[in-house]
Amino acid sequence: MGLMKKRKKHHERNRFFSAGIFKNSFRKRLFRAFLLCSLIPLLLSLLTMFSAFREAERSRSIRRKESLKLIRESIIEEGDSITLALQELSDSVELKRALSEERKEKSEVNRLLFFDGGAS
């Protein structure tokens, strides 16, 4: 009886596979072939677009780093020039006298700060 049960299970399994979904007809094989042929170019184009996007992001980040480096260098240069101007102004006796005297006019202080101090 064990042999009969095995044959019955085998027959039921074959009936399931031949019921429709897993039936290996020519039409389904043709459909799978067309599906596969249409998916391969789609996947290739997806990979190409992804690599192009990645390369664009990489070049964009390089440009950002370069611009930040230039900004940093210009800030350092401006800081150096401000430090030099402050040193020159702190050494100016006329400016110290103009700032300490209350009766000096603003135009005289501005002239000393922006014209004489900057030109020196």
C-alpha positions in Angstrom: 0.0 0.0 0.0 2.9 2.4 0.5 3.7 2.3 -3.2 0.1 3.2 -4.1 0.2 6.3 -1.7 3.5 7.5 -3.3 2.0 7.2 -6.8 -1.1 9.0 -5.8 0.9 11.9 -4.3 3.1 12.0 -7.4 -0.1 12.1 -9.6 -1.6 15.0 -7.5 1.7 17.0 -7.8 1.8 16.5 -11.5 -1.8 17.6 -11.8 -1.0 20.8 -9.8 2.0 21.7 -12.1 0.0 21.1 -15.2 -3.0 23.1 -14.0 -1.9 26.4 -15.4 0.8 28.5 -13.8 3.7 26.1 -14.2 2.5 24.5 -17.4 5.4 24.8 -19.8 3.4 25.9 -22.9 5.0 27.5 -26.0 3.1 30.7 -25.3 4.3 31.1 -21.8 7.9 30.3 -22.8 7.6 33.0 -25.5 6.1 35.5 -23.0 9.0 34.8 -20.5 11.5 35.3 -23.3 10.0 38.6 -24.3 9.8 39.7 -20.7 13.5 38.8 -20.1 14.5 40.6 -23.3 12.7 43.8 -22.3 14.0 43.7 -18.7 17.7 43.4 -19.6 17.9 46.8 -21.4 15.9 48.4 -18.7 18.3 47.2 -16.0 21.3 48.3 -18.1 19.9 51.8 -18.6 19.2 52.0 -14.9 22.8 51.1 -14.0 24.1 53.6 -16.5 21.9 56.4 -15.1 22.9 55.5 -11.6 26.6 55.6 -12.4 26.1 59.0 -14.2 24.3 60.4 -11.2 27.0 59.1 -8.8 29.7 60.8 -11.0 27.8 64.1 -11.1 27.4 64.0 -7.3 31.1 63.3 -6.9 32.2 66.2 -9.2 29.7 68.5 -7.4 31.2 67.6 -4.0 34.7 68.3 -5.4 33.6 71.7 -6.6 32.1 72.5 -3.2 35.3 71.5 -1.5 37.3 73.8 -3.8 35.0 76.7 -3.3 35.0 76.3 0.5 38.8 76.2 0.3 38.9 79.4 -1.6 36.4 81.1 0.8 38.6 79.9 3.7 41.7 81.3 2.1 40.1 84.7 1.4 38.8 84.9 5.0 42.3 84.2 6.2 43.7 86.9 3.9 41.1 89.4 5.0 41.8 88.6 8.6 45.5 89.2 8.0 44.8 92.6 6.3 42.5 93.6 9.2 45.2 92.7 11.7 47.8 94.8 9.8 45.4 97.7 9.6 44.7 97.5 13.3 48.4 97.5 14.1 49.0 100.5 11.9 46.1 102.3 13.5 47.1 101.4 17.0 50.5 103.0 16.3 49.0 106.3 15.1 49.4 109.0 17.6 47.1 111.4 15.8 44.3 108.9 15.8 44.7 108.2 19.6 44.6 112.0 20.2 41.6 112.4 18.0 39.7 109.6 19.7 40.5 110.8 23.2 39.6 114.4 22.6 35.9 115.1 22.8 35.9 118.3 20.8 37.3 116.7 17.7 34.7 116.4 15.0 33.6 113.1 13.5 34.9 114.1 10.1 38.4 114.5 11.4 38.3 111.1 13.1 36.9 109.5 9.9 39.6 111.2 7.8 42.2 109.8 10.1 40.7 106.3 10.2 39.8 105.8 6.5 42.1 108.0 4.5 45.4 108.4 6.4 45.3 105.0 8.2 44.3 103.0 5.2 46.8 104.7 2.9 49.8 104.2 5.1 
